[in-house]
């Protein structure tokens, strides 16, 4: 401030024109850039918060789907084991020396059929291929019959 007080009016006008010329060099610069930057930064923070909320919700939904899928698998396996037990009992009554078994056919992790899987407990849920886990039921039956053989 003291520098300006020691100058005469002519020098002050020259300094003012120099400042004005220097300001003209920046006329192409967006004068609202700082406001826009602050506004966009706030929007970005809001969007990041929203993204975090959505990610947390997504994780909770995936956990719920996994739990429900595991319960479904346990229910299917429990029901199948009961049906298989009753099948064995009824088959042994109908065919006194026979044995009958139901076998749940499942897909293995590699995608091949698994023929002997009726006694396993539930497996880990596969989030991508839940529906294809069970592919069918196989009936295994054997009977020992005595037929008289006459010559």
C-alpha positions, 0 to 999 in steps of 0.5 A: 500500500505504501508503494502506491502512496509514493507514486504519482497519478501518471505512474499509477495509471500506467500500472493500472493499464499494465494490470489490465493488459495482463488480465486481458491475457486471461479473458479466455479462462472460465471465470466460473471454473472454481464454482463448477469445480466445487459443485462437481466435487460435491456431486462426486462425493454424493455419488460416492456415498450413494455407490457405497450404500448401493454396494452394501445393499447389493452385498446384503442381497447376495448374502440373503440369496445365498442363505435362502439357496442353502435352505432350499438345498437342505430342504430338497435333500431332506425331502429326498432322503425321506422319499428314498427311505420310504421307497426302500421300505416299500420296495422291500415289501413288494419284492421280499428279497429285492433291494431298491434305492433312489439316487439323486443325480447332481452335477459335479463342479466340473459340469459332469453328472454325479451318479452316486450322491444320495447320502451327501449333505448339502454342498456350498451354493454355486451362485451362478448355477443353482438351478442346474445342481440337481439333474434327476433321480435314478432308480436302482433295483435288484431282485433275487429270484429263485426259479426251479430248474427242471431237466 
